[in-house]
């Protein structure tokens, strides 16, 4: 497992009873995590002092219980990147801190490429990977179907001092956009994907990752340049293991281009236990 252990403004303090206790800058939040299936007790005193606690509803969804007034949003930093975070309508904060381990991988690959690199970031959310690639010197196309997420990503870009970097901001269905780029003859040296497990397209189309990911990876073959630098696929879908994702990447991108394919779980260090909480899986193609 690769561990995102380079944070200073984020800490995963404890994990127990289906919840994680986190420090985001100056504020402590507790929220659900379905992978925490153990109940090892909540002896850490901060469990009772968290500024906000996300409570699930028996009818679905949930809401935040604010134990003291906190800002709607605030900023945290990872190395040279800066992000706006805060409790959203669901349980999320606008950032997945475990992805920092993938940002570091992208940074190294782009800086070591010795050439201009163009990156396509699909399902790009609030732009962590976009900013990591832009800061490393790449030209980036950031695509997400949610206008609000693209606007949030642009805020993060400005906070990080990267406003003048060559980034295209696109609000569109990721698959339809990529097919149009292929018809236009546009090629990318690297593709990043963090698709949802389930969703609906703008026309009501149902997206289910297990049913669609193979075809999406085949489309990527036609969107990659002749000597691609990397393709990175991330997933939080329960049951879609790192090994399965590696096989999918190997059977698509790995069959067409020279390079290596590998996969791993990614996770965050838990302070109280000294262990690592698994937080999803990543499969990677690295070009030669």
N, C-alpha and C positions, 0 to 999 in steps of 0.2 A: 504494500500500500504506500502511495505517495502522500505525504502529510504537509498541509499548508501551515507551516510553523514559523513563518516570517512576519506575523502580525505584531504590531505594537498597540494599535487602537482597538483591537478586537480580542476577546478572550472567551473560550468555552470553559466555564468554571466547573460545571457538573452536568451529569446526564443520568436520569433515573426516573422510573415510573412513567414512561412515555413522554417525558419532557426534557428539554435542555435549558440550562441556566447560562445566560450569556451577558457579557459586558461589551456594549457598543459605545466606545468613547466613554462619556461620563455617566451613561445610563445602563441599568441592569434590566434585562427582559427575561421572562420565562415563557416558553411556548412549546407546543406539541411537536414531537418527531416520531413518526410511526416505526422507525427502526429501533427505538429504545424500548425493547420488549422486556427488560429486566427491571426489577424494583429493588435496588441495593440500598434504599434508604436515602433520605434527604437531610443529612446531618449538617451540611454546609449552611451557616447562618444566613447567607444571602438569599436563600430560597424564600425566606419570610420577609425579606427587605427589598425584593425586586420592585422596580419602579412601575412596571406594567406586567400583567399576566394575561396571556391569550386563553380564553375559555371556549372550548368546543360546545356547540349546541347539539342536543339530541336529535334535532330535525335537520342537521347539516350546517356547515359553516361555523360561525362563532363570532366572538367579539372580544375586544381588549378591556380588561379591568385595570384602570389607571389608579394606582395606589397613591400617587402624588402627581401634581401637575408637571408635565414634561413637554418640551417643544414638539410641534408637529413633525419637524425634521431637524437634523443636525448633520455635521460633516465628520467623517473619519478618513484617515490616510493609510494607504499601503505603499510603502517606499515612495516613489515619485508620483503616485496617483492619489486623487482625492475624490471622495464620493459623498453624495447626499443620502442619508438613510433615515428611516423612521417607521413606526408601526403603520402598516397599510390596512385596508379594509379586511383583508384575509389575515393570515398569520405572518406574512413575509415582511421584510424590512427594506426591500429594494436592492439587496445584495446577497450573493451566496459566497461567504468568505472562503470556503474550501476551494473555490475556483482559482484562488491566488497561485496555487501550485501549477495550474495550467497557464496562467499569465506569465509566470517565470519561464516555463518551457518555450512559449511563443517568443518572448523577449530574446532568449538565447539563440533560437533558430534564425530569427530575422537579422539580428546583429552579426551572426556568423556567416550569413548567406553570401556576402560580398557582391551583391547586386541589388537592383531595385526590386522590391517585393510588393505585389498587390494581393490584398486579403479580402475575402468575402466572408462576412460574419452573419450567419443566418440565425433566426430566432434570437436576436442579439440582446434583448431585454434592456437593461439600463447601461450597457456598454462597457463592462469591465474588460472583456477581451478586446473590444475595439480600441480602447484607450491604451491598453498594454502594447498592442501592435503598432499603433500610431506613435507612441512614445519611443518605440524601438526603431522607428524610421520607415515603416511601411505605409503605403497608400491603402486605405480601408474603405470598403463599402459595407455600411451597417444597415441591416434589413430586419424589420419587425412589423408584424401586422397591427400592433397596438400603437396608436398615435401618442398616447400618454407615456408609453415606455420610451419611445424615440425622443420625446421632449425631455424626459428625465435623463436620458443618456447625453443629450446635448448640454444639459446643466452640468453633469459630471465632467464633460469635456472642458467646459469653461473653468470649472473649479480646479481642474488639473493643469491649467495653463496650456491646453492643447488646441485652442480655438482656431489657430492658423494652420493646423496640420491638414493634409489632404484627406478629408473624410467625407464620403457621400452619405447622406441621411435619407433612408428610404422607408416609407410607410407602405407596406404591400404584403400580400401573401407570398411567403418565401419560395414556395415551389413554382408558382406562376412567374415570379420575378426571375428566378434562375432560368427557366425555360426561355423567357424573352431575351435574357442576356446571351444564351447559347445561340438563338436565332440571329442575334446581332453580331455574333462572332467574338464576343467578349470572353476573355480567359483570365483566370486567377491563379496565382502561384500557391495560394493557400486557402483552404476553406475551413471554417469553424462552424460547428452546428451544436446547438443545445435545444433540441426539439422537445415540445411538451409530450407528456404521456398520452393526453387526450385533449381534444379541443374541437371547435367548429370554425370553419372558414367563413369568409364574409358572405358567401352564398348559402350558408347552412350546411356545407359539406362537413362530414364527420372525419376527424383526424384521429387515428389510433396508431401509436408509434409502432407496435409490433407488426401491424398490417402494412405500413407505409415506408418503413425505414429502408428496406432493401431497394425499392424502386427509387427512393431519393438518393441513395448512394450511387446507383447506376447513372442517374442524371449528373451527379458530380463528376463522373468520368469525362463528360463532354464540356464541363465548365472549367476544368483544370488545364493549366498550360502544359507544354510538352515536357518540362522538367519541374514538376511541382515540388514545393518545399515541404509542405505537410498538409494533411487533412486531420482534423481533430473532431471526434464525435463524443459528446457527453450525454449521459442519461441518468435520470433519477428513477426510472421505471422499475418498480419491484418485479423481480423475475427475469429481467433482461440483464444477465450477468456480464461482467467484463469479458469473459471468454466468448460468449455469444456475439457480443459486439465486435470483438477482434476477428471472429470468423467472417462476419458480414463485411467488414472493411477489407479483409483479405480476399474475399470472393468477388469484390467489385473493383475498388481502386487498386488493391494490391495485385490483381491479375493484369491490369493494363500498364502499370508504371513500375519501373525498377525502384526498389527500396525495401524497407522493412516495416512490418506491422507488429504492433504490440499493444497491450492493454494493462490497466491496473484499476483498482479501486482508489478513490481519493478520500481523504479524511481530515479531521481536525483533532489536535491534541486536547484531551480532557484533563484539566489541572488536578482535580481531586483524586482521580484514579491513576493518573500517569499513563492511561491507555489512549487509543485513537478511536474516535467515533467514525465509522464509515459513512460517507455522505454522497454516494453515487459512484459511477464508473466512467472511465474514459478509454476509448480506443483510438489509436493513432496510426496513421501512415506517415512515414518519414521518407522523403525522396533521397536518392543518392546524390 
